[in-house]
Amino acid sequence: MINFIEELKWRGMVHSMMPGTEEQMLKEMTTAYVGIDPTADSLHIGHLCGIMMLCHLQQAGHKPLALIGGATGMIGDPSGKSAERNLLDEPTLRHNQECIKKQLAKFLDFDSQAPNKAELVNNYDWMKDFSFLAFIRDIGKHITVNYMMAKDSVKKRFSGEGDGMSFTEFSYQLVQGYDFLYLYQHKNCKLQMGGSDQWGNITTGTELIRRKLGAEQEAFALTCPLITKADGGKFGKTEKGNIWLDPEKTSPYAFYQFWLNCSDEDAAKYIKIFTMLGKEEIDSLIARHAEDPGRRELQKTLARELTITVHSEDDFRMAEEASQILFGKGTAEMLHKYDEQMLLSIFDGVPRASVSKAALTEGIAIVEFLTTHTDIFPSKGEARKMIQGNGVAVNKDKVNDSKTVSTDDLLRDKYILVQRGKKNYYLVIAE
């Protein structure tokens, strides 16, 4: 059996751990779970650390449970938040659960007959018929308000951060604590894992198990550090929001680019946390990168591994190929095979211009196209000069001043890519 805790430690994935956890993991196949918030129909890269903990757990011969927080998603977790979240109805929760399971299946084995195959559970299934009176009688009496108030996530909200805390949210740690108790009793689950901001909620679960079932009952807690960026920015956030695992929300190209653009320091940390590459291979990669950072081998490996896992080998190849387009190595043939989403993703942030589709039907002389119909060049003289210097390309093909731009040049019947010089791109939209 692989030493699961040692594996996490060298990867920098252990923040806090309850005494006895490592001994338990070495003693026998152990069932452990991570809770996942189902408030969206896709996971984002903020979930990846927890998913990778489950992945390493299964690789080490233990049994992973992914718990969808259907009931807790209806309440909202106060940890690290200063406001309550929107509450969800059951059909939305079930839809989100199915979408999330498909994404988790890329990391975890749910389908084999192995004794440690992964399972997906939803706390709504055991909470929905639990009456309020039964809950406060059977569960609430075991945990004191003093104990709950001492948790950092609660104290912060009482000390003036945000608008205070509703009773609903205050009860969150009790509900999460009951999840651990339920899984302990019904699935022999002895370990709960999560981000370091979850330590208070997780230890409430271990405390509840001991108080309700007896002090000799063994339940354990393990948290990973919250992932940060070297520059202090928030990991996984861009100007456009989260980096999602769903290709409809974040295209495979944008996903690939996110990892490719990591700093050297972040890439050295992320490759340990977010890939299944072994220690020797990662140490060798980091050493080679230090010798020649310009090759960006760390970032390229990180982007490749994650894009293939989350999307596919074809998506990775397409993203890798597309990333060459902005750096002058793309071809017209490549451009023509991309769908609209891919084109817009590659040229996100590139200046846009529009042109009349009716005018393109008749054909527009290239100089007129670049000046009168669009403002890519400020004057005809400047446009002619750059064309004669072989400095203008339409859809990656160099043009001369006899070129006529027409509907034949449209990509996906709508777009024309103009390149002015080596680095200036314009996406012209026919309307």
Phi, psi and omega in degrees: 000130177294141176283099185302316183293318177300319180300314179293323184296312182292338178277356181075032186249016177242122176256302178225148182211135179287140178307140178093351183297311183297319179298319178298317183292333179275341186283319188197166172299124186242137176270133180222155180225157172232135177273140181233128180287124184263029185283356174225163181269020174210149169279160171235178188290347172295338178275348192296325182297314178298320179296318180293328175298317177295323180296312178295324178301312181292320178300328181277003176095007179261172186255120179267138170244129172258115182261117174276124185276064180299315179288313181292332176294338176279349182255305184105130182267126181285348186302119175069007181247153178245004178213158179285150178266166177291143180267148186252152174267168188295315180302320179296316179300315182295320177299312181299320181300315181296319180295318181294321181298320179300321180288320179296329182295345176282342181251329189239149177270108178262343197251347183284178177264011181297145180297338180254028177296149183287153174230148173253129178232157181230122184293347175297328183296327179257351178264336190296331181256008181274113181289155180301316182296318179296321182295313182289333178285313187273332184247310185304328185288345183274343183239126182279156175297323179302316180297316182292322181291337184283347181290138182302319184297330179278315182303320181300319183287335179274349184264017174105000177279123179076205186257031182081196184222132178283164176299324179306309181290325179300327182282353186305313185294334176291318180294316178295322176299321179293326176306312182297317178300314181298313181292327176297317183282323187260338183235007183053038182275121186248357183222133170246136180238157179180186176288162184298337178288350181263000186307316182298315179294320182293316181289336171298323177296314180295324179293318180297318179301315181292318184288327183272323187256347179122144186298338183280350181289134184254120175223147191230161182227141178213129177235152175257157178295152171289132185285132180236167174255150183301329182274005178090351179289165182280127180297137174083357180254136173237182178300333182264007177104209185292154168266108186270160174274342179283122182296340177285334182266322174225116184296152177306325178296312181294324177298312179300315182297324180303312182287324180297330184266009177296151174291162179303316183296316180292319182298321180295328178279315185293327184293333176283321186279320193255001176237166178261012178299147183281170185298314181300314182296318181292317178300319179295317178300314182296321179294315179296321180296320181296327180287325183216076183299335183298334179285343178053042183296323179299309182297319182295319180293316179301312181297319180295308184302314184286322180294320178294317182294311186282325183247265178191170178296320179297317179298320178298313182298319179296317181293320180295315180297315182295329182292342178283338187300316182289346181252022169088000184260000182283166179233164177299321180300319178297314182302320185290341182268354181277142175281174186300317181299319181295316179301313181293327179291315180297319187257025174298127179092347177286140179304143181250153172218161178234155181217153180286128179293327179297320179294323179294329179299322179278337182097138181232129177301141188304318182294319177297318181300318185281346185238296185290317185274333174225170178248041181293325173239143181285338181213157180292325180298316180294320180297313180300317182300316182287325177297314181294334177273012178063035186251009180236135177230144173245121184052043176074002175258128177297144182238156170248178188283003174266358183295136171247127180270128183219184179296341177296337182273356185289134171268130182053031175063020186211333191239149171227130178260123178247134178244127181244108186075199185280325193240352184264115180247151175222134176256113181264130183250124179274125184233000000 
